[in-house]
Amino acid sequence: MSRDFTLDGVRADVAGLLGCEPAEIGPEDNLFDHGLDSMRTMVLVERWRAAGAESLEFPDLAERPELAHWLALLTGGQA
């Protein structure tokens, strides 16, 4: 299964795990400051791998925990 990753979709995935509204998360916000932890980050890695981002790794996300950076990783910089 492959999906087109969008800022709104990635934001909604993260917000769903955090139990907040997507609008509360800015593209450059540090997601760890919002309460995202390593376990929930791994949930996202597995979800996005299943959706077509097979090469995505946890360290890629942990290095810069920001939506804009994650979207660039998921789209190959085509965000």
Secondary structure, DSSP 8 states (H G I E B T S, - for coil): ------HHHHHHHHHHHHTS-GGGS-TTS-TTTTT--HHHHHHHHHHHHHTT-TT--HHHHHHS--HHHHHHHHHTT--
